[in-house]
Amino acid sequence: MNFQRGRQREEPEINLIAMIDVLLVILIFLMISTTYSKYSGLEINLPTADAPPNKEQPNEINVVVTAAGEVLVNKAPIGARDISSIAAAMARFKDGGKEPVVIINADAKAAHQSVIDVMQAAQQAGLSHISFATQQAQR
């Protein structure tokens, strides 16, 4: 027996207004309770230059550090990798006149310690003017 024959069935509906109110309250709560922390960091803007490269000066000592850690002073390979051998090789190219500039050409994959050893060797040889050679980035 069906006693509800004449009655139509009601369609269920979702009350969106109440749901929007709840979501707004949650959003306001999160905005108020969230702490905004500023990450401190050091921002550095490095200088750029488009100057043409200088021609090789006669008063330079070119030191090359390869990726394998080998050291060449003015294109002459050094047999040992210790600091005193590198310093002795640099001292041979030191003139009595103006102090030469040591230009370190280190491979990008060279060990950092190899470059530091060259810098210490320059200090032992009495050479205080040190420069690093780079290449221009490909555009």
Buried (B, 14 or more C-beta within 10 A) or exposed (E): EEEEEEEEEEEEEEEEEEEEEEEEEEEEEEEEEEEEEEEEEEEEEEEEEEEEEEEEEEEBBBBBBBEEBBBBBEEEEBEEBEBEBBBBBBBEBBEEEEEBBBBBBBBEEBBEEBBEBBBBBBBBBEBEBBEEEEEEEEE
